[in-house]
Amino acid sequence: MRENKEIRDDQIRIIGKEENKIPRYAYMLIGGLIILGMVIIAALIYAISNRADEVSRIEEVEPALFEKVCVTDTVRNKITWSNVDSTIAGYTEIRDTVINDIPLKLYIPHNAQMSLHVGAIDKSDTTIVYAAQAADVRADNGNIVGAFVLAGEPLAWGLSKKGYCASINGNVTIGVAENSPLFEEATKQKGYFFRQYPLVSNGKLIDNEPKGKSIRRGICEQEGRVFMVETVTRESFHDFAQALVDLSIDNAIYLVGSSAYGWAVDEAGTKHEFGKDNYYTGRRKMPKSISYLVWRNVN
């Protein structure tokens, strides 16, 4: 009994620690869990990093793929033609579209025939369903630029511009050539012929020298259908021509753009004017040889 009473305090403390000691295998388990957690975290970081790289690569590739689709998918941009009763009065169908972020207006004549007009045009003429300035005129003398035939009468000669448009016996032809037999044929058949800047030839863009931006207009042909196109915004020749190519236009030449006055009459008989009606007022005199492309009602 006495020996038990003489147990030292330090012996008691040692015995107590041994009773609360965590087994060695527990430390091993905890260490293993920590290592496993670190491995999982590292794997997650690696996966996230690879995903970010993959997304980055997709962002670099997708715009190119999208642009390629926009350029080559020309079938989507082809015009769907309307079936029109050939016995009704002529009019101009007006459509709005956007090509390459360029807003365009399409003017499609129905039951109408194209001709040319020289001089001031009668805005009260109800037979006209579309009118727009056609050939350019010289600033110094007001003469027509390029070859021009009015109802079989040649009014100008020359090849300053290779684009041409002819209307002979109701058939309209648009093309690009230095010499066209249609000039002589228009003369013989009492037809019409004028020259302008070429924009599209056989589906391919043609660049022109003027580099500024303006409202652009053109007369176009797609699969035998002839119609006019106008930009709503100011555009360069190049961007306008590229929009026409992406609209699947086969051939197109320019019409006088900017503030040149004209109009279209829709199916309801409403006149839609463009350009400036009062441009030639005051000191600004109308050129004596100003010309207009005119589509008239045939019924």
Backbone torsions as a table, in degrees:
resi	resn	phi	psi	omega
1	MET	NA	-37.2	-178.8
2	ARG	-68.5	-37.1	-179.9
3	GLU	-62.8	-36.1	178.4
4	ASN	-65.3	-34.4	-179.3
5	LYS	-72.0	-19.8	-176.2
6	GLU	-95.3	13.9	175.7
7	ILE	-66.3	129.6	-175.0
8	ARG	-75.8	154.8	178.8
9	ASP	-60.7	-38.4	-179.0
10	ASP	-64.2	-30.8	176.3
11	GLN	-68.2	-36.9	179.2
12	ILE	-65.0	-42.1	-178.5
13	ARG	-65.2	-38.8	179.7
14	ILE	-64.9	-42.9	178.3
15	ILE	-61.5	-41.1	179.9
16	GLY	-62.5	-42.8	-179.7
17	LYS	-64.2	-39.8	-179.7
18	GLU	-64.8	-31.4	-179.8
19	GLU	-70.6	-31.0	-177.4
20	ASN	-98.2	5.5	-175.7
21	LYS	-67.8	133.3	178.9
22	ILE	-78.6	133.1	-178.5
23	PRO	-59.6	150.2	-177.5
24	ARG	-63.7	-34.9	-178.0
25	TYR	-65.3	-26.3	178.5
26	ALA	-66.6	-41.5	176.8
27	TYR	-61.4	-40.3	-179.8
28	MET	-64.2	-39.6	178.6
29	LEU	-65.0	-44.7	179.9
30	ILE	-62.6	-42.6	178.2
31	GLY	-61.7	-40.3	178.5
32	GLY	-64.1	-39.3	178.2
33	LEU	-64.7	-40.3	178.7
34	ILE	-62.2	-45.4	179.3
35	ILE	-62.5	-42.5	178.7
36	LEU	-61.3	-42.2	178.5
37	GLY	-61.7	-40.0	179.5
38	MET	-65.6	-39.6	177.6
39	VAL	-62.0	-44.2	179.9
40	ILE	-62.2	-44.2	179.6
41	ILE	-62.0	-42.6	179.1
42	ALA	-62.8	-39.8	179.3
43	ALA	-65.1	-40.0	178.3
44	LEU	-64.1	-43.9	179.3
45	ILE	-60.8	-42.7	179.7
46	TYR	-63.6	-43.0	-179.2
47	ALA	-64.9	-42.7	180.0
48	ILE	-64.2	-40.1	179.3
49	SER	-63.1	-43.9	178.5
50	ASN	-64.6	-37.5	179.4
51	ARG	-65.2	-40.5	179.0
52	ALA	-63.0	-41.3	177.6
53	ASP	-63.6	-39.5	-179.8
54	GLU	-64.8	-44.4	178.1
55	VAL	-60.9	-41.6	178.9
56	SER	-60.9	-41.5	179.5
57	ARG	-66.7	-38.8	178.6
58	ILE	-63.0	-42.9	-179.6
59	GLU	-64.1	-28.9	178.2
60	GLU	-77.7	-31.0	-174.5
61	VAL	-89.6	-40.1	-171.5
62	GLU	-58.1	-42.8	178.3
63	PRO	-57.3	-40.5	179.4
64	ALA	-63.9	-43.0	178.6
65	LEU	-64.2	-42.1	-179.1
66	PHE	-64.4	-43.8	179.0
67	GLU	-62.3	-38.7	179.9
68	LYS	-62.9	-41.4	179.2
69	VAL	-64.1	-42.6	-178.4
70	CYS	-62.2	-37.5	-176.1
71	VAL	-77.4	-41.7	-172.0
72	THR	-89.4	-19.5	-177.2
73	ASP	-83.2	64.4	-175.9
74	THR	-72.8	-22.5	-179.7
75	VAL	-60.5	-37.2	-179.5
76	ARG	-62.2	-31.6	-175.3
77	ASN	-91.2	-2.4	178.9
78	LYS	-67.6	148.0	-176.7
79	ILE	-79.2	136.0	173.9
80	THR	-90.8	117.5	-174.1
81	TRP	-84.8	144.9	-179.0
82	SER	-88.7	146.5	172.8
83	ASN	-87.6	117.8	-174.3
84	VAL	-117.9	136.6	176.2
85	ASP	-63.3	119.7	-175.7
86	SER	-72.7	-7.0	-178.1
87	THR	-95.0	-10.6	-177.5
88	ILE	-82.8	166.4	-179.3
89	ALA	-65.4	148.2	-179.7
90	GLY	-66.2	152.0	178.2
91	TYR	-161.3	175.1	177.9
92	THR	-115.7	121.5	175.0
93	GLU	-80.0	128.6	-177.5
94	ILE	-113.6	122.6	179.4
95	ARG	-123.4	150.3	174.7
96	ASP	-112.8	137.3	177.3
97	THR	-150.0	170.1	178.4
98	VAL	-132.1	126.7	177.5
99	ILE	-128.6	123.9	180.0
100	ASN	55.9	39.5	-179.2
101	ASP	67.1	12.8	177.5
102	ILE	-104.4	115.6	177.3
103	PRO	-73.4	131.8	-176.9
104	LEU	-126.1	152.4	169.8
105	LYS	-115.0	130.7	178.0
106	LEU	-105.9	130.4	178.5
107	TYR	-115.3	108.0	-173.9
108	ILE	-112.5	108.6	-179.7
109	PRO	-74.4	140.9	175.3
110	HIS	-126.0	137.4	179.8
111	ASN	52.5	45.1	-179.1
112	ALA	-140.4	158.6	-178.2
113	GLN	-127.5	140.5	-175.7
114	MET	-87.6	141.6	172.6
115	SER	-148.6	-178.8	176.5
116	LEU	-119.1	156.5	179.8
117	HIS	-139.4	140.8	178.4
118	VAL	-120.4	134.4	-178.6
119	GLY	100.0	-179.9	179.9
120	ALA	-57.2	137.9	-176.5
121	ILE	-101.8	143.7	-178.8
122	ASP	-79.8	107.7	-177.8
123	LYS	-71.9	-12.6	179.4
124	SER	-93.5	1.3	-179.7
125	ASP	-69.2	109.8	-175.2
126	THR	-79.4	-7.7	177.3
127	THR	-79.6	-16.6	-177.5
128	ILE	-82.5	125.3	177.0
129	VAL	-107.1	-13.9	174.0
130	TYR	-158.1	138.6	177.1
131	ALA	-147.4	135.4	177.1
132	ALA	-153.8	149.2	179.3
133	GLN	-62.1	139.7	-172.8
134	ALA	-102.6	-82.9	-175.5
135	ALA	-84.5	154.7	173.2
136	ASP	-77.7	158.4	176.0
137	VAL	-123.9	152.6	-179.9
138	ARG	-74.0	141.7	-179.0
139	ALA	-72.3	-28.0	-174.8
140	ASP	-81.5	-40.1	-176.6
141	ASN	-125.0	-2.5	177.4
142	GLY	75.0	11.0	179.7
143	ASN	-80.2	157.8	-180.0
144	ILE	-69.4	138.8	177.9
145	VAL	-92.8	121.1	178.0
146	GLY	90.4	169.0	-177.8
147	ALA	-62.0	142.5	-176.6
148	PHE	-152.6	129.9	178.0
149	VAL	-125.3	128.1	-179.4
150	LEU	-117.7	108.2	179.5
151	ALA	50.5	45.6	177.1
152	GLY	88.3	-5.8	-177.9
153	GLU	-105.3	116.1	176.8
154	PRO	-69.0	125.5	178.6
155	LEU	-108.6	-18.4	179.8
156	ALA	-154.1	152.7	178.0
157	TRP	-127.7	167.2	176.0
158	GLY	126.6	163.2	-176.1
159	LEU	-131.9	51.3	178.3
160	SER	-73.7	-23.6	-179.9
161	LYS	-136.8	136.5	-172.7
162	LYS	-87.4	-16.0	178.1
163	GLY	-74.6	145.7	179.2
164	TYR	-144.4	157.1	174.2
165	CYS	-139.2	131.9	-179.9
166	ALA	-129.3	142.3	173.4
167	SER	-127.1	110.2	-175.7
168	ILE	-130.2	119.2	-179.1
169	ASN	54.2	37.2	176.5
170	GLY	84.8	-3.5	179.4
171	ASN	-100.0	124.5	-177.7
172	VAL	-101.5	131.0	179.0
173	THR	-126.0	131.6	178.4
174	ILE	-121.3	134.4	-178.7
175	GLY	-165.2	-174.8	-179.9
176	VAL	-134.7	121.7	179.0
177	ALA	-169.0	147.3	176.3
178	GLU	-69.7	-40.9	178.7
179	ASN	-127.1	124.9	179.8
180	SER	-124.1	130.2	177.5
181	PRO	-66.5	-11.9	-178.7
182	LEU	-69.3	-22.0	175.1
183	PHE	-62.8	-50.0	178.4
184	GLU	-66.9	-38.5	179.7
185	GLU	-65.5	-39.8	177.0
186	ALA	-62.1	-36.8	178.0
187	THR	-65.3	-42.7	-177.8
188	LYS	-73.5	-37.0	-173.4
189	GLN	-96.0	12.2	-177.7
190	LYS	56.7	41.1	179.4
191	GLY	-98.6	-159.8	-173.7
192	TYR	-132.4	146.0	-178.4
193	PHE	-156.3	135.8	172.1
194	PHE	-150.1	162.3	-179.9
195	ARG	-116.1	150.0	177.3
196	GLN	-154.8	179.0	176.2
197	TYR	-61.1	133.3	173.7
198	PRO	-77.4	142.8	179.2
199	LEU	-116.3	-47.0	-178.5
200	VAL	-138.1	134.3	176.9
201	SER	-131.8	117.8	-178.5
202	ASN	52.5	41.9	176.3
203	GLY	81.4	2.9	-178.2
204	LYS	-112.8	140.5	-178.4
205	LEU	-68.4	142.5	174.1
206	ILE	-122.7	122.8	179.3
207	ASP	-81.1	150.8	178.9
208	ASN	-125.1	161.7	-175.4
209	GLU	-66.7	-45.9	-178.4
210	PRO	-57.2	131.8	-175.1
211	LYS	-115.8	-0.8	-179.7
212	GLY	-74.7	-179.6	178.7
213	LYS	-116.1	141.7	-179.3
214	SER	-163.1	170.4	169.0
215	ILE	-65.4	127.9	-175.7
216	ARG	-112.0	144.4	175.8
217	ARG	-135.1	151.7	178.5
218	GLY	-154.6	156.5	171.5
219	ILE	-105.7	130.7	-167.8
220	CYS	-128.0	159.3	175.4
221	GLU	-133.6	130.2	175.8
222	GLN	-134.5	113.4	179.2
223	GLU	52.2	42.5	176.5
224	GLY	87.6	-9.7	178.2
225	ARG	-91.1	136.6	-178.2
226	VAL	-115.6	135.3	-178.9
227	PHE	-159.9	173.2	-178.9
228	MET	-113.7	150.7	179.2
229	VAL	-130.5	139.4	179.2
230	GLU	-133.8	139.0	174.7
231	THR	-82.4	143.1	175.9
232	VAL	-82.3	-29.0	-179.6
233	THR	-111.3	163.7	178.4
234	ARG	-72.2	127.1	-175.9
235	GLU	-137.1	158.8	174.4
236	SER	-78.5	163.5	175.0
237	PHE	-57.4	-44.3	-176.4
238	HIS	-61.6	-49.5	-177.4
239	ASP	-65.5	-35.7	177.5
240	PHE	-64.9	-47.6	179.7
241	ALA	-62.6	-38.5	179.1
242	GLN	-65.1	-38.7	177.3
243	ALA	-62.9	-38.1	178.6
244	LEU	-67.1	-40.2	176.7
245	VAL	-60.6	-44.8	-178.8
246	ASP	-73.4	-11.6	172.9
247	LEU	-89.1	4.8	179.0
248	SER	68.6	31.4	175.2
249	ILE	-71.8	137.9	178.4
250	ASP	-84.7	-48.3	-179.4
251	ASN	-142.7	144.6	179.8
252	ALA	-157.3	143.2	171.0
253	ILE	-129.3	165.7	-173.2
254	TYR	-79.5	152.8	165.1
255	LEU	-119.9	156.6	-178.1
256	VAL	-58.4	127.4	-176.4
257	GLY	-104.6	-141.2	178.5
258	SER	56.0	-128.1	-175.0
259	SER	-92.7	8.3	179.9
260	ALA	-57.1	132.8	-172.4
261	TYR	-83.8	147.1	173.9
262	GLY	-171.3	-178.3	178.9
263	TRP	-160.0	165.4	175.0
264	ALA	-136.4	144.8	179.5
265	VAL	-112.4	121.8	-176.9
266	ASP	-84.1	-176.6	-175.0
267	GLU	-63.0	-29.0	180.0
268	ALA	-83.1	-2.1	-179.3
269	GLY	88.5	7.7	-179.4
270	THR	-82.5	133.2	179.8
271	LYS	-90.1	126.9	177.7
272	HIS	-109.7	109.2	-176.5
273	GLU	-92.9	151.2	174.0
274	PHE	-140.0	161.0	-175.9
275	GLY	76.6	-163.7	-177.9
276	LYS	-113.0	116.4	-179.4
277	ASP	-67.0	-32.4	-175.0
278	ASN	-102.1	25.9	-177.1
279	TYR	-63.1	-43.8	-178.9
280	TYR	-92.5	76.9	177.0
281	THR	-135.7	163.7	178.1
282	GLY	65.6	-130.7	-178.6
283	ARG	-77.2	-15.0	-179.2
284	ARG	-85.5	107.4	-176.6
285	LYS	-90.8	142.8	177.6
286	MET	-70.6	130.9	177.3
287	PRO	-58.7	140.3	-177.9
288	LYS	-63.3	-27.3	-176.7
289	SER	-107.1	24.8	176.8
290	ILE	-59.2	137.3	-175.2
291	SER	-125.6	153.6	-179.4
292	TYR	-131.6	140.3	166.7
293	LEU	-86.8	124.9	-172.5
294	VAL	-127.8	133.5	170.8
295	TRP	-110.9	124.0	-176.9
296	ARG	-114.0	147.3	175.5
297	ASN	-60.9	133.1	180.0
298	VAL	-102.9	-3.7	-179.5
299	ASN	-109.6	NA	NA
